[in-house]
Amino acid sequence: RMIYAVQPQNILIQKMELRKVARSHRRKVEIGGAVISGMRFDSSDESQSKVNSLIDTFDKGWTSLIDFQMPNGAFVPVDKSTADGIGQGLAAHVQQSFSAQKTVIEEIEAGAITTSEQVRAHNAWPSNA
């Protein structure tokens, strides 16, 4: 037989609102850019898709070098190894964003986080966000 702690409705509503803030902040962090090997990269959904397509192009052997435009507008030659590194960095950034959201939600549920400011300021969010 399970015994559940009953929380007042205002606490439940507050936690629900804080979970929404955490989800919204995770999304902002996820697509807000990532620093990979000391360089800032666009981490928007569109950019993630383009990097995945770039990696797929190399994997299929269609080319060995691509001119890649950096966020500052400069073009740099990118080979398969570099493209893989960018892709791994973006994937790690996205995963860190979700892991941070999970940590924040766990702390909301435990009652350790009680304000939206605490959600946004939590040290679990990727530092390059």
Secondary structure as a PSIPRED ss2 file (coil, helix, strand):
# PSIPRED VFORMAT (PSIPRED V4.0)

   1 R C   1.000  0.000  0.000
   2 M C   1.000  0.000  0.000
   3 I C   1.000  0.000  0.000
   4 Y C   1.000  0.000  0.000
   5 A C   1.000  0.000  0.000
   6 V C   1.000  0.000  0.000
   7 Q C   1.000  0.000  0.000
   8 P C   1.000  0.000  0.000
   9 Q H   0.000  1.000  0.000
  10 N H   0.000  1.000  0.000
  11 I H   0.000  1.000  0.000
  12 L H   0.000  1.000  0.000
  13 I H   0.000  1.000  0.000
  14 Q H   0.000  1.000  0.000
  15 K H   0.000  1.000  0.000
  16 M H   0.000  1.000  0.000
  17 E H   0.000  1.000  0.000
  18 L H   0.000  1.000  0.000
  19 R H   0.000  1.000  0.000
  20 K H   0.000  1.000  0.000
  21 V H   0.000  1.000  0.000
  22 A H   0.000  1.000  0.000
  23 R H   0.000  1.000  0.000
  24 S H   0.000  1.000  0.000
  25 H H   0.000  1.000  0.000
  26 R H   0.000  1.000  0.000
  27 R H   0.000  1.000  0.000
  28 K H   0.000  1.000  0.000
  29 V H   0.000  1.000  0.000
  30 E H   0.000  1.000  0.000
  31 I H   0.000  1.000  0.000
  32 G C   1.000  0.000  0.000
  33 G C   1.000  0.000  0.000
  34 A E   0.000  0.000  1.000
  35 V E   0.000  0.000  1.000
  36 I E   0.000  0.000  1.000
  37 S C   1.000  0.000  0.000
  38 G C   1.000  0.000  0.000
  39 M E   0.000  0.000  1.000
  40 R E   0.000  0.000  1.000
  41 F E   0.000  0.000  1.000
  42 D C   1.000  0.000  0.000
  43 S C   1.000  0.000  0.000
  44 S C   1.000  0.000  0.000
  45 D H   0.000  1.000  0.000
  46 E H   0.000  1.000  0.000
  47 S H   0.000  1.000  0.000
  48 Q H   0.000  1.000  0.000
  49 S H   0.000  1.000  0.000
  50 K H   0.000  1.000  0.000
  51 V H   0.000  1.000  0.000
  52 N H   0.000  1.000  0.000
  53 S H   0.000  1.000  0.000
  54 L H   0.000  1.000  0.000
  55 I H   0.000  1.000  0.000
  56 D H   0.000  1.000  0.000
  57 T H   0.000  1.000  0.000
  58 F H   0.000  1.000  0.000
  59 D H   0.000  1.000  0.000
  60 K C   1.000  0.000  0.000
  61 G C   1.000  0.000  0.000
  62 W C   1.000  0.000  0.000
  63 T C   1.000  0.000  0.000
  64 S C   1.000  0.000  0.000
  65 L C   1.000  0.000  0.000
  66 I E   0.000  0.000  1.000
  67 D E   0.000  0.000  1.000
  68 F E   0.000  0.000  1.000
  69 Q E   0.000  0.000  1.000
  70 M C   1.000  0.000  0.000
  71 P C   1.000  0.000  0.000
  72 N C   1.000  0.000  0.000
  73 G C   1.000  0.000  0.000
  74 A C   1.000  0.000  0.000
  75 F E   0.000  0.000  1.000
  76 V E   0.000  0.000  1.000
  77 P E   0.000  0.000  1.000
  78 V E   0.000  0.000  1.000
  79 D C   1.000  0.000  0.000
  80 K H   0.000  1.000  0.000
  81 S H   0.000  1.000  0.000
  82 T H   0.000  1.000  0.000
  83 A H   0.000  1.000  0.000
  84 D H   0.000  1.000  0.000
  85 G H   0.000  1.000  0.000
  86 I H   0.000  1.000  0.000
  87 G H   0.000  1.000  0.000
  88 Q H   0.000  1.000  0.000
  89 G H   0.000  1.000  0.000
  90 L H   0.000  1.000  0.000
  91 A H   0.000  1.000  0.000
  92 A H   0.000  1.000  0.000
  93 H H   0.000  1.000  0.000
  94 V H   0.000  1.000  0.000
  95 Q H   0.000  1.000  0.000
  96 Q H   0.000  1.000  0.000
  97 S H   0.000  1.000  0.000
  98 F H   0.000  1.000  0.000
  99 S H   0.000  1.000  0.000
 100 A H   0.000  1.000  0.000
 101 Q H   0.000  1.000  0.000
 102 K H   0.000  1.000  0.000
 103 T H   0.000  1.000  0.000
 104 V H   0.000  1.000  0.000
 105 I H   0.000  1.000  0.000
 106 E H   0.000  1.000  0.000
 107 E H   0.000  1.000  0.000
 108 I H   0.000  1.000  0.000
 109 E H   0.000  1.000  0.000
 110 A H   0.000  1.000  0.000
 111 G C   1.000  0.000  0.000
 112 A C   1.000  0.000  0.000
 113 I C   1.000  0.000  0.000
 114 T C   1.000  0.000  0.000
 115 T C   1.000  0.000  0.000
 116 S H   0.000  1.000  0.000
 117 E H   0.000  1.000  0.000
 118 Q H   0.000  1.000  0.000
 119 V H   0.000  1.000  0.000
 120 R H   0.000  1.000  0.000
 121 A H   0.000  1.000  0.000
 122 H C   1.000  0.000  0.000
 123 N C   1.000  0.000  0.000
 124 A C   1.000  0.000  0.000
 125 W C   1.000  0.000  0.000
 126 P C   1.000  0.000  0.000
 127 S C   1.000  0.000  0.000
 128 N C   1.000  0.000  0.000
 129 A C   1.000  0.000  0.000
